[in-house]
Amino acid sequence: MDFHELALNTNVDSKEFKDAVYAKRLELIDIAIQWPGETTKGTMIFNNVWEYPSNSSYTVCLGKYGKEFYESGQTGNGQKNSNDMRPTVLKDGCIVDSVRGRFDDIFRLMELCHSKENGQELLKAFAILFYRNALLLDHQIVARHYLYEPPQSLIDVICASLPSYEGIPMEVYIHFLDAIGLNEDVKYFTQQKLQNGKGIGRENNMKTYAHDACCLLGHVSWADFIYKLIRNFGVSPISNKDMATFFPELSITYRVPRQRTRRSASTTTVIKEILDQHK
């Protein structure tokens, strides 16, 4: 696949771009918060966000309310997560229990890609798909409804080699991961952590998936990935600089970070003084 057709041709660190992404995130969150929900535990209202065009028996939904709605302490100050949802895949109106979409599931999916004959192409396709999702490049809002429409070229490459995963069609699974991303944004907005404009929520998750794919491509060391995963409390988002470097065909520009000058911990004079004091 020629990935040049997916070139961004933009500075992803510019204030204008970041403000536009943040504004779209807030609008998507507001749409989700306004969806109806059932407050009685054990019952749920499912809000459909996508229907599989090849088989309409599959739909991706967000059920309200999720389990954190009924738990205390999820938003700090002893409050429950009053907007929690359950990302769900339905088939013929029934929940598909085989679908999880946890971090380890995504990492295993990337390992599966790596084992394929065209593994390099698959990993590149997924890395780009996840990165675009993190920046909401493929999300549209029409009449208070949101649409996630990833490039068909990426979907075709991925689904041709991996038609299904976790018991559902791969294209359905990709949209299920997007639903998880939306729920993450809603969660951290409710916790008042998203308002500082950082990459918490969807962005961190999607960029962590992309980072994992880049490790399997050989672009990044596992030591760097794991160290960042530990330091950042379970996420290891790839930097815009690394994406620009590893995928030059995407024409990503970014803000070059300032280099910090390290100060020497001590000098010969200081050491000598310490030694002299202990004669």
C-alpha positions as CSV (number, residue, x, y, z in Angstrom):
1,M,0.0,0.0,0.0
2,D,1.2,3.5,-0.8
3,F,0.8,5.4,2.5
4,H,1.6,8.7,0.9
5,E,-2.1,9.2,0.2
6,L,-2.7,9.5,3.9
7,A,-0.3,12.4,4.3
8,L,-1.3,14.9,7.1
9,N,0.6,17.9,5.7
10,T,0.2,19.7,9.0
11,N,2.0,20.7,12.2
12,V,0.3,18.6,14.8
13,D,1.9,20.6,17.6
14,S,0.6,23.9,16.4
15,K,-1.9,25.7,18.6
16,E,-4.4,26.0,15.8
17,F,-4.4,22.2,15.2
18,K,-4.4,21.2,18.8
19,D,-7.3,23.6,19.6
20,A,-9.3,22.2,16.8
21,V,-8.8,18.6,18.0
22,Y,-9.7,19.6,21.6
23,A,-12.8,21.4,20.5
24,K,-13.9,18.3,18.5
25,R,-13.2,16.1,21.5
26,L,-15.4,18.3,23.7
27,E,-18.2,18.2,21.2
28,L,-18.1,14.4,20.9
29,I,-18.1,14.1,24.7
30,D,-21.1,16.4,25.0
31,I,-23.0,14.3,22.4
32,A,-22.3,11.2,24.4
33,I,-23.2,12.7,27.7
34,Q,-26.6,13.7,26.3
35,W,-27.5,10.2,25.3
36,P,-30.2,8.5,27.3
37,G,-29.4,6.0,30.0
38,E,-31.1,3.6,32.5
39,T,-30.1,4.2,36.1
40,T,-31.4,0.9,37.4
41,K,-28.5,-1.5,37.9
42,G,-28.7,-4.5,35.6
43,T,-30.5,-2.6,32.8
44,M,-29.0,-0.5,30.1
45,I,-30.0,1.7,27.1
46,F,-27.7,1.0,24.1
47,N,-26.9,4.0,21.9
48,N,-25.9,2.8,18.4
49,V,-22.9,4.5,16.9
50,W,-22.1,2.3,13.9
51,E,-23.6,-0.5,11.9
52,Y,-21.5,-2.9,10.0
53,P,-22.3,-2.3,6.3
54,S,-21.4,-5.8,5.2
55,N,-23.7,-7.4,7.8
56,S,-26.3,-5.2,9.5
57,S,-26.7,-7.8,12.3
58,Y,-23.5,-6.3,13.9
59,T,-23.7,-2.9,15.6
60,V,-21.3,-1.0,17.8
61,C,-23.0,0.7,20.8
62,L,-22.3,2.5,24.0
63,G,-24.6,1.3,26.8
64,K,-25.6,3.6,29.6
65,Y,-24.8,3.3,32.3
66,G,-21.5,1.4,32.7
67,K,-20.4,-0.3,35.9
68,E,-18.5,2.8,37.2
69,F,-21.8,4.7,37.4
70,Y,-22.7,2.5,40.4
71,E,-19.3,2.6,42.1
72,S,-17.9,5.2,44.5
73,G,-14.6,6.9,44.2
74,Q,-14.3,6.9,40.4
75,T,-14.2,10.7,40.0
76,G,-12.4,11.5,43.2
77,N,-14.0,13.1,46.3
78,G,-16.1,9.9,46.8
79,Q,-18.3,10.5,43.7
80,K,-19.3,8.0,41.1
81,N,-18.5,8.3,37.4
82,S,-21.9,9.6,36.5
83,N,-21.3,9.4,32.8
84,D,-19.7,5.9,32.5
85,M,-20.8,3.9,29.4
86,R,-20.2,0.3,28.3
87,P,-18.7,0.0,24.8
88,T,-20.5,-3.0,23.3
89,V,-20.8,-5.1,20.2
90,L,-24.3,-6.4,19.5
91,K,-25.1,-9.2,17.0
92,D,-28.8,-9.5,16.3
93,G,-29.5,-7.4,19.4
94,C,-27.5,-9.6,21.7
95,I,-24.2,-8.7,23.5
96,V,-21.1,-10.4,22.0
97,D,-19.3,-11.4,25.2
98,S,-16.1,-12.5,23.4
99,V,-15.0,-8.9,22.8
100,R,-12.8,-7.2,25.4
101,G,-10.5,-4.7,23.8
102,R,-8.1,-4.4,26.7
103,F,-4.5,-3.3,26.3
104,D,-3.2,-6.9,26.3
105,D,-5.8,-7.8,23.6
106,I,-4.4,-5.0,21.4
107,F,-0.8,-6.0,22.0
108,R,-1.7,-9.6,21.0
109,L,-3.4,-8.3,17.9
110,M,-0.2,-6.5,17.0
111,E,1.8,-9.7,17.6
112,L,-0.6,-11.5,15.3
113,C,0.1,-8.9,12.6
114,H,3.8,-9.4,13.1
115,S,3.4,-13.1,12.4
116,K,1.8,-12.6,9.0
117,E,3.7,-12.7,5.7
118,N,2.8,-9.0,5.2
119,G,3.3,-8.2,8.8
120,Q,5.3,-5.0,8.2
121,E,2.5,-3.5,6.0
122,L,-0.2,-4.5,8.6
123,L,1.7,-3.0,11.5
124,K,2.2,0.2,9.5
125,A,-1.5,0.3,8.7
126,F,-2.5,-0.2,12.3
127,A,0.0,2.4,13.6
128,I,-1.3,5.0,11.2
129,L,-4.9,4.0,11.9
130,F,-4.4,4.4,15.7
131,Y,-2.5,7.7,15.3
132,R,-5.2,9.2,13.2
133,N,-7.8,8.1,15.7
134,A,-5.9,9.8,18.5
135,L,-6.0,13.1,16.6
136,L,-9.7,12.6,15.5
137,L,-8.7,13.0,11.9
138,D,-11.4,10.6,10.7
139,H,-14.3,11.7,13.0
140,Q,-17.1,13.9,11.7
141,I,-20.1,15.4,13.5
142,V,-23.3,15.7,11.5
143,A,-26.5,16.9,13.1
144,R,-25.3,16.0,16.6
145,H,-24.4,12.5,15.5
146,Y,-20.8,11.5,15.3
147,L,-19.3,9.4,12.5
148,Y,-16.0,7.5,12.5
149,E,-14.9,6.9,9.0
150,P,-11.3,5.7,8.8
151,P,-9.6,5.6,5.4
152,Q,-11.0,2.6,3.4
153,S,-7.5,1.8,2.1
154,L,-6.4,1.1,5.6
155,I,-9.4,-1.0,6.4
156,D,-9.0,-3.0,3.2
157,V,-5.3,-3.8,3.9
158,I,-6.0,-4.9,7.5
159,C,-9.2,-6.9,6.8
160,A,-7.8,-8.7,3.8
161,S,-5.2,-10.4,6.1
162,L,-7.1,-10.3,9.4
163,P,-10.8,-10.7,8.6
164,S,-11.8,-11.2,12.3
165,Y,-10.6,-10.9,15.8
166,E,-12.1,-11.9,19.2
167,G,-15.0,-13.5,17.4
168,I,-16.2,-10.6,15.3
169,P,-15.3,-9.1,11.9
170,M,-12.1,-7.0,12.1
171,E,-13.9,-3.8,10.8
172,V,-16.4,-4.1,13.7
173,Y,-13.5,-4.6,16.1
174,I,-11.8,-1.4,14.9
175,H,-15.0,0.6,15.5
176,F,-15.4,-1.1,18.9
177,L,-11.9,0.3,19.8
178,D,-13.1,3.7,18.7
179,A,-16.1,3.4,21.1
180,I,-13.7,2.6,23.9
181,G,-11.7,5.7,23.0
182,L,-14.9,7.9,23.3
183,N,-15.8,6.4,26.7
184,E,-12.2,7.1,27.9
185,D,-12.6,10.8,26.9
186,V,-16.0,11.0,28.6
187,K,-14.6,9.4,31.8
188,Y,-11.7,11.8,32.1
189,F,-13.8,14.7,31.3
190,T,-16.2,13.7,34.1
191,Q,-13.1,13.5,36.4
192,Q,-12.1,17.0,35.3
193,K,-8.8,15.7,34.1
194,L,-9.3,16.3,30.3
195,Q,-9.9,20.0,30.8
196,N,-6.1,20.7,31.1
197,G,-5.7,19.9,27.4
198,K,-3.3,17.0,27.9
199,G,-3.4,13.8,25.9
200,I,-5.2,11.8,28.6
201,G,-8.0,9.5,27.5
202,R,-8.4,8.4,23.9
203,E,-5.2,10.1,22.7
204,N,-3.0,8.3,25.2
205,N,-4.6,4.9,24.5
206,M,-4.5,5.1,20.7
207,K,-0.9,6.4,20.7
208,T,0.1,3.6,23.0
209,Y,-1.3,1.1,20.5
210,A,0.7,2.8,17.8
211,H,3.8,2.8,19.9
212,D,3.4,-1.0,20.4
213,A,3.2,-1.5,16.6
214,C,6.3,0.6,16.1
215,C,8.2,-1.6,18.6
216,L,7.3,-4.7,16.5
217,L,8.4,-2.8,13.4
218,G,11.8,-2.4,15.0
219,H,11.6,1.4,15.2
220,V,11.6,1.6,19.0
221,S,13.2,-0.5,21.7
222,W,11.0,-2.4,24.0
223,A,13.0,-1.0,26.9
224,D,11.9,2.5,25.9
225,F,8.3,1.4,25.5
226,I,8.1,-0.4,28.9
227,Y,9.9,2.4,30.8
228,K,7.4,4.9,29.5
229,L,4.6,2.5,30.3
230,I,5.7,2.3,33.9
231,R,6.4,6.0,34.3
232,N,3.1,7.0,32.8
233,F,0.9,4.7,34.9
234,G,0.0,2.2,32.2
235,V,0.2,4.2,29.0
236,S,3.1,4.6,26.6
237,P,2.0,7.1,23.9
238,I,4.3,7.5,20.9
239,S,5.6,11.0,20.4
240,N,4.7,13.1,17.3
241,K,8.4,13.3,16.6
242,D,8.7,9.6,16.4
243,M,5.7,9.2,14.2
244,A,7.1,11.9,11.9
245,T,10.5,10.1,11.8
246,F,9.2,6.6,11.3
247,F,6.5,7.5,8.7
248,P,8.0,10.3,6.6
249,E,5.3,9.6,4.0
250,L,2.7,11.1,6.4
251,S,4.3,14.6,6.1
252,I,3.9,15.2,9.9
253,T,5.6,18.3,11.2
254,Y,6.0,18.9,14.9
255,R,7.5,21.2,17.5
256,V,11.1,20.4,18.1
257,P,11.6,20.0,21.8
258,R,14.3,22.2,23.5
259,Q,17.4,20.3,24.6
260,R,18.1,20.5,28.3
261,T,21.7,21.1,29.4
262,R,22.6,18.7,32.1
263,R,24.5,20.1,35.0
264,S,27.3,18.3,36.6
265,A,26.3,16.7,39.9
266,S,29.6,17.9,41.5
267,T,33.0,19.4,40.7
268,T,36.5,18.5,41.5
269,T,36.7,21.4,43.9
270,V,33.7,20.3,45.8
271,I,34.9,16.7,46.1
272,K,38.3,17.8,47.3
273,E,36.7,20.0,50.0
274,I,34.6,17.1,51.2
275,L,37.6,14.8,51.4
276,D,39.6,17.5,53.3
277,Q,36.9,17.7,55.9
278,H,37.2,14.0,56.7
279,K,41.0,13.8,57.2
